């Protein structure tokens, strides 16, 4: 065997190893796609209790991403902008005697 395992589960091999494509590259892509590139593999993400429709939000107190359940019927995030306009009107009166 001329390939070795890393703590992440990925493999590497010696230069000149003839089966590098199947034993290392294809294996590593499988590990990446099935485990390492998923939210559950991230160290700063808590997915405990994750269900359909939940979103991830950042919580600064724990410095982690945590799940948040959306309220029933709430399907989008919107932003509201409020603009306040002030108008000043000056009235002048002239009296002739």
C-alpha positions in Angstrom: 0.0 0.0 0.0 1.4 3.4 -1.0 -1.3 5.7 0.2 -1.7 7.1 3.7 -4.7 8.4 5.7 -4.8 11.9 7.3 -6.8 12.7 10.4 -9.5 14.3 8.2 -10.1 11.0 6.6 -8.5 12.1 3.3 -5.7 10.2 1.7 -2.3 11.1 0.1 0.2 8.9 -1.7 3.8 8.6 -2.7 5.0 10.0 -6.1 4.8 7.3 -8.7 2.0 5.3 -7.0 0.2 3.7 -9.9 -3.4 3.6 -8.5 -3.4 7.1 -7.3 -6.4 8.1 -9.3 -8.8 5.5 -7.9 -7.2 4.9 -4.4 -6.6 8.6 -3.6 -8.4 11.1 -5.9 -11.7 9.3 -6.3 -11.7 8.3 -2.6 -11.0 11.9 -1.5 -13.8 13.3 -3.6 -16.2 10.8 -2.0 -15.1 11.8 1.5 -15.4 15.5 0.6 -18.9 15.1 -0.9 -20.3 12.8 1.8 -18.9 14.3 5.0 -16.4 17.2 5.0 -18.5 19.6 2.8 -21.7 19.2 4.8 -22.9 21.7 7.5 -22.7 18.9 10.1 -19.0 18.6 9.6 -18.3 22.3 10.4 -16.9 22.9 13.9 -18.8 26.1 14.5 -22.2 24.9 13.4 -24.8 23.4 15.8 -27.4 21.4 13.7 -29.0 19.6 16.7 -32.7 19.2 16.1 -32.5 20.5 12.5 -35.8 20.0 10.6 -37.2 21.0 7.2 -37.6 24.8 6.8 -35.0 25.7 9.5 -32.3 28.3 8.8 -28.8 28.8 10.2 -28.2 32.1 12.1 -25.0 33.4 13.7 -25.0 33.8 17.4 -22.2 36.1 18.5 -22.4 35.1 22.2 -21.4 31.5 21.3 -19.6 32.4 18.1 -21.5 29.6 16.4 -24.1 29.1 13.7 -27.2 27.7 15.2 -30.5 26.5 13.8 -33.6 28.7 13.9 -37.1 27.5 13.2 -39.1 29.9 11.0 -42.5 30.8 12.3 -45.4 28.9 10.5 -46.3 30.5 7.2 -43.1 32.6 7.1 -41.4 31.8 3.9 -39.1 34.7 3.1 -36.9 37.3 4.7 -37.7 40.9 3.9 -36.2 44.3 4.6 -38.3 47.4 5.4 -37.0 50.9 4.8 -38.7 53.9 6.4 -38.1 57.4 5.0 -39.1 60.5 6.8 -39.6 63.8 4.8 -39.9 67.2 6.5 -41.5 70.1 4.6 -41.3 73.7 5.8 -43.9 76.2 4.4 -43.5 79.9 4.9 -46.5 82.2 4.6 -46.1 85.9 4.2 -49.0 88.4 4.8 -48.9 92.1 3.6 -51.3 94.7 5.0 -51.8 98.0 3.1 -53.5 101.1 4.7 
